[in-house]
Each structure stands twice: as C-alpha cells, then as structure tokens.
Amino acid sequence: MFSIPNFRRHSPGRASSDGTPRRRSAIVSCCCALLLAAGCNATQLADFRPQQPLLPSVEINPDLVGPFRPSNDRWWEPDQAVLAYAEFDDDLVTVRNVRNCVYYATDDYIVLHHDKTYDLRELDSLDFIMVPFREAPMLGHTMISFGFGGRDYLCVSVEIRKEQGEQFGAVQGFFNQYELMYVVGDERDLIKLRTNYREDEVYVYPVRTSPERIRELFVDVMQRVNKLALQPEFYNTLTNNCTTNIRNHINRLIPDRVPYDYRVLLSGYSDRLAYDLGLLDTQSSFEQTKRKAKVNYQAYLYRNSPDFSVRIRQ
C-alpha cells in the first residue's frame, strides 16, 4: 500500500502560523529573576509573620505551565509537523506518514509523506548510520535503517522536534526546551539531506545480527514511535537523545549489550564503540571499515536514482 496524503512547500523566512514567539525561555528567565529577588530579601523577611497572607490565592494560568510539559500541539517546522505511527497485522506493519521530502536546499523543500506496508518476513538487514558534526567531530547524529529484501529501506532518526524558527542548542537540551521526535523516513530524505545539502559526512555500517533480532528491534522501535505519538516526551542532551534511544532499544532486547560508555555521549565515536562491541564487521580494521561505510560519493552520484538506497550500498 502506498499513498501520498499531503504536499507542502517550505521556503526560508516563512513566519509562524500564529506569529506567537516561543515563551519557554522567557518564562524560565522570569521565574529565575523572581527566585533571585526573593533570595535577596530572605534575611529581611526571616522574622516577619504577617497575620494575612502576603499574596492572594490565585489560580495558575495553564498557558504559563503548559510550556513546561511536553506536547504534540505546537507550531512545528513543516518537515516535523506530522508524526509517524505503525499499525500491526501479524507479519504486516503499515507505517503511516513515512517522510520523503524533496529538497532544493537545506531550508527549501517540499514536504511529502506516504503510507507503506512492510512484511516482517522480508526484514533482513540493519544499518547503523553515524553523521559526525563538522564543528565538533567527537559529537554526531546517529540513525538506524531497516532493509526489506534488499529493495526497501526504512530509516529512523531520533531528533528534537523544532518549533517554527527554533534552532538546536546543546545547553538548552538539558532544560526541557525541546520535544523528542522519531522521524521515520525514506533514505532519499534522511540520508540525502545530510550528504547532498548539509554536506555532512555520512557513514552507513551494516550491523552483524540475525533476522530475528532485527525483527524484534523493528517492532520495539515502532512501538516507541506509537507511544510518542500519544505521550510526548522532552529531549535531553544527556539522557534522551538519538544515541541513548538506540542503546535503549538494543538493551531491551539483550540486557547490557551496549554499556554506558563515554562514546554513547560523545556519539562521534559511537561507530568505534559499535565496532569494539562486535556489532559491526570486524574482519577488517576499524579504519578500513569506516572508509568503506562512507556513502557521500555514491549519494551524490545516484542522487536522482529511484534505487538510491541500493546504489549507495554498492
């Protein structure tokens, strides 16, 4: 089953739909200022015992509390406005809202989604994808991709869910400033965006495991996709990010298979961790394995090929 339910062009400079600026940072700043003010006057109030309450009883405005709770109801960037979810029917899994944007530039694109049904009996490969940050190569973004019969590939990228005009900041990520999102998409979107438009280095490593384990992992990932569609969570730079979520999925299937190594946090080294743990091909040296895994040249060469995912693995 294959359909395209929506079609939307996004260009840079577009204002948010309601014109309302993001309020979390402002509210946090105001609260900190009030707490500091109270702290400065604490010694003066220590012996003061008023007969009447200093402040009247008030109801808290839910609009003020709301920004501190994760939500799926905000003005999102167009490419992250739609959440994926999966429907299970024995060996068939229909994934709704698979993203497959068409890019003209990093911030100029047409938003496309489709639904597709996958047969778990054809699920036979798993790839670990690592994208180091150019400014800080010890850090990076990680993804996983599931292969069905050597033809279809479904990529999963755990990201912050950006509100319109919002940018990622690692420090802000410690303080519940971003929701978490599982972007489920075609590799012509999630990989080609990074290789051909952001011009990042992208490494695609085949994972050494059995089809049974791959199937268990796919089901576990899709169950989390469904959970987040109903129960949003905050992203956390340290504890709830792209690499920690992949680690959690693996460890739910095989307890402690991936220890909490420093390379989970410094995810630019996460591919070396996977190699050292025997999750990747170890017949060659790590350096040789990494050179073979880089797909930038193939991604550019076959950028318009309908079998993009097959070609970049050749």
N, C-alpha and C positions, 0 to 999 in steps of 0.2 A: 504494500500500500504506500502511495506516495502522493502528497498534495502540497500545495503552496498556499497557505491561508492568509499571508499578509505580505505587503510590499511597501517599503518606505525608504525614501531617500533622506540621508542626513548629510548636512554640509556644515563646515566650521562656522562658528559665530552665531548659531541659532540660539535665541533666548529660550528660557524655560517656559513651559506652557502657562504657568500662573504668575510668573515674574517674582515669585517669592524666594528670597535668598535663604540659604541654609542657616539654621538657627542653633545648631548644637554647640558650635564653638562659642558663639556669643553668650549662650545661656551658661555654659561652663565658666566663662570668664566672669560673668556677673556673679555667679554663686561663689567663686573664689574670692572676688572682691568683698562680698558680704561677710564671708567667713573671716577674712583678714581684718575687716573693720571690727567685727565682734571680738576677735582676739586682742586687738589693740586696746579695747576698752574693758577687757575682762577684769583687770585689777580694780577699776573704779566701780564695777558692779558687784564685786565679790560679797560685800556686806549689805547690799541693798535688797530688801524684802518687801516688795510692793504688796499692798492689800488687794489690788486689782491686777489682772493680767496685763503685761506690758503691751501685748498685741491682741487685737480682737480675734475671735475664732473665724477662720476663713476656710473656704474650700479650695483645694489646689486645682488650678486650671489644667485640664488634661492636655491642652496644647503645649504646656510647658514640660510636662512629664513625658509626653509622647516621644520626643527625640532621644530619650534615654532607654527606650525599648526598641528591640529590633522589629522591623516592619517590612512587609512586602508592598506597602501602599505609599510610595513616594514618587516624585517626578524623576524617573530614571533616564539615564542616557539611552538613546533609541536602541543601541545594539544589546542592551542589558534589560530592556523593559519587559521581556517575555521570559518566563521561567519554563524550563523543560519539565516533563514528568513522564513516567512509564506506566504502561498497562500490561499486566502479565496474563497470559493464557497458555498454561502448560509450557511448552518449549518455545512459544512465540512471545516476543516482547515488542509492543508497539511504543516507540518513543515519540512523544509529541513535542513539537517546537524544537526540532534539530536546527541549529543556526547554520546558515550558509551565506554570509554577507558577501556582496560583490564590492570590492574596494577600488577606488580611484586614487586615493591617498590614505594615509593613516586615519585622518579625521574626516574623510569624504567617502561615503559608502552608501550602498543600498542595503537596507535590512531585509533579509529573506529568512523565512523559517519553513520547514516542511515536517511532515509526519512520515515515519518509516517503520515498517515491521521487520524485526530481526529474528532469525531462527537460531536459538541457542545451540542447536546441534551442529551448526556451521561455525561456531565460535572457536577459532583455533590459534589465535596469536594475540600477544600483548606486547605493547611497546612502552618503554619509559622515555619521556621526552624532557630534555633539560635545555633551558634557554638562559645562559648567563647574562647578567646585566653588564653592559659595556662600561658604565661608570664605576662599577664595583664587581668585578668578576667572581669574587668569593660568594656573592649573592646571586640568586637567579629565580626563575619561574619554572615549575615542574608541571607536567601533564602526563596523562596516560591515554593510550589509544587501543581500542579493541578491534581485531581483524576477523572478518567472517569470510571463510573460504578463499582468502587471498584476493577478494574483489572489493568488498565493502569495509570501510573503516569508520569507526565512531570514536571521536576524540572527546575527552573530558578535561576541562580546565577549571580549577578552583580559584576564584578571583574575588576581589572586592566588587560589590555591586554599586557602581558610581551613580550618584545623583547628577542631574544636569549641571555641567560646569565644574564638577568636582574632580580633583586630582588626588592621586595616592600620595600619602606621606607615611613613612615607616613609624615615626613617633606617634602620629595621630592614631595609627593602628593599634596602639596599646590601650586606647581610651574609648573603645566602643563608638568610633566615628564612622564605621563602615559596616554595612551588612555583608554577609557571605553569600556567594552565588556559585553554583555549579553550572558552568557554561558547557552544554552538550552540543557539539557541532561537527560539521564536516571538516576534514583536514584542509580542504581548499580555503577554508576560512581561518581556522585556528593556527595552522602551521604557516600558510602562505602570507597571512597578515604579518607574521614576525620575520619571515625570511625576506620577503619582497618589498615590504612597505616600511616596517620599522628597521629593517636591515640588521636584525639581531642574528647572532649565530644560533643555529638550532641543531640539536643532536637527538637522533631517534635511535634508541637502543632496543633491540629485541630482548625480551625477558625470558629467562630459562624457567619454564614451569610447565605443568601438564594442562591439557584442555579442561580437565575437571576443575582445577584451581582457577583457571581463567574464568570459567563459567560462574563459580562461586563469587569471585571478585566482582564480576559484572553485575550480578544480582545485588550484591551488597552496595555497590556504588549507586545503582538505580533506586534502591530503597532509600538511600540517603537523599538522592535527588527529590524523591517524593516527599520525604519528611520536611525538607527545607521549603518546599512549595507550600506546606501547611504551617510549619513552625519556623519562622525565620530566626537566624542567629547572627550575632555580631562576629565579624572577622577580628582576629587578634594576631598581631605581628609575631608573637612568640608561640602561642598555643593553638591557634585555629587558622592556619594558613594553607597554602597549596601543598606543601611537602608534609606537614603534620597530618593532614587528612589522608594523603596516600598511605603514609605509615600506619595510620589507624585502621584503614581498610585491610591492609595486609596482616596486621597483628590480630585483627578479629578472626581471621581465618587460621592463622598459625601464630599463637601467642609468642611474643618476644622475638619474632623472626627478624624484625628491624629494631635494634636497640636505640635508645635515645642518645645518639651520637652527636657531637658538635656539628657534624656535616648535615644533620637534619635542619639545624638553624642556619648554618652557612650553606645554603642549598646550591650554591655554585659548585660545591664539592660533592653534591648528592650522588652524582653518577659514579664517582670514585667509591663512595660508600656502597652503592649497589654492586659494583664490581667486586669489592673486597668481601662482600657477603655471599658471593656466588650467585647473585640474581641475574647477572649478565654473562655473556660469553667470556670465559677466562682462558680459552685456548691460545689467544694472542695476548700480548702485553696490554695494559690499560691504554697506553698511548696509541697503539695500533687500533684498538677497539674504538677509541674516541675519534680518530681520524676517519675511520670507516663509517661512523654514525652520523657525521656531519652531512646535512642534506641541502645546504644553501645553493650549491651549484645546480643540482637536479631540480630544486624547487623553482629556480629561475628558468631553467631550460624547458621544463614541462609545465610552465605556469598556466597555459591555456588548455592543457590536455584533460580530457574527461576522466582519464585514469591516472590522475595526478598522484594519488596515494601509492599506486603500484609502481609508478615510474621513479618516485623519489627513493624507493627501497631497492632499486636495481644497482 
